[in-house]
Amino acid sequence: MSDPTRPATWFQRYLLPGFAFKAVVIGGGYATGRELAEFFLPSGPWGGVAGMLLAMALWSVVCMATFVFAHSAHAYDYRSFFKQLLGPLWGLFEFAYLALLIVLLAVFGAASGAIGAAMFGWPALVGSLCLMVGIAAFVSFGNEAVERLFKWVSFFLYGIYALFVLLALSRFGDRIAANFALPHNGEGWALNGLTYAGYNIIGAVVILPIARHFRGRRDALAAGLIAGPLAMLPALLFFVCMIAYYPQIAGEALPSDFLLQRLQMPLLHGVFQLMIFSALLESGTGAVHAINERVATVWRARRGDALPKRARLAIAAALLIGSIFLADRFGLVALIAQGYRGLSYLLLAVYVVPLLTWGLWLLGNGRLRPPPATPPLAHSTGGRP
């Protein structure tokens, strides 16, 4: 258990929020390169890079605004944040978030089952259960356990990506340079970058419990500025490697497997699969932890005590079982997936647009009113007073 009176470290103030944002953004589609193929390859090599840089810049801007707003309002869970931003309409965000969460967890469960089957020949159920147990274990122990997960998985993930890029450049460097030198029109790069940024920007508000270490507005601005590059850099480097086999790789279901097979290094292939599982673990953990912290804030305000670990475990278990097993059986995942794009637009409408207009006006005019202080905890789960 951490000491809540201990000063926050520079890592917690500046890097951890960006690592957490990356954790929620990455998921399986990013880690395997599938999302990069869908959103950025259609614009060609340089158009794809331009789209990714635009998405990165947008992430930084929204993270900066979100972190400063949360710090000024003392709102370190999404419910507190949107009650300040939207007032009585705050439930619109929760409705859209819970719907998206069901789809995301269902996809993560299926992907982890596929990884277990590919690596060890397990039934798909075993891989899904491993992911569920991992997520439930970390979120049950609160902020400190989740922060450690984000920290160490980030080091692992960046290390694997760096190794992969070095090997790919040494093997495919001539093909990459040749494809970047060819003329391409780059059509649609701005719209693709904007769309990809919009699909994932929800991560900035989901990770607010991890962004509670700021000492002032300057910390919040710096952490937000860094968050964009921390989240996009691995994708940008992986995209450069994908260009070696452009445009062929655009049709591959798993671009990461396509490239790893050409590197002909079975050990790296296995470690990369483990990295993808780790990315699913931190993405799922971040998404579920946001719900736990939303409940914990209400619990603490009403009872003056921390949300017990068994309650955190029960909430996580209900979300995971309901999303991975029950929702698909009753057709709910397919139903929500059909409206996925609409939900994404709803999130932009109730989050990004109000934040960058009304939220900035509230900030600029000093109109934010932090909620009443809650009683200090005898045994904190990580919330700083």
Buried (B, 14 or more C-beta within 10 A) or exposed (E): EEEBEEEBEEEBBBBBBBBBBBBBBBBBBBBBBBBBBBBBBBBBBBBBBBBBBBBBBBBBBBBBBBBBBBBBBBBBBBBBBBBBBBEEEBEBBBEBBEBBBBBBBBBBBBBBBBBBBBBEEBEBBBBBBBBBEBBBBBBBBBBEBBBEBBBEBBEBBBEBBEBBBEBBBEBBEEBBEEBBEEEBEBEBBBEBBBBBBBBBBBBBBBBBBBBBBBEEBEBBBBBBBBBBBBBBBBBBBBBBBBBBBBBEBBEBEBBBBBBBEEBEBEEBBBBBBBBBBBBBBBBBBBBBBBBBBBBBBEBBBEEEEBBEBEBBBEBBBEBBBBBBBBBBEEEBBEEBBEBBEEBBEBBBEBBBEBBBEBBBEBBEEEEBEEEEEBEEBEEBBBBBE
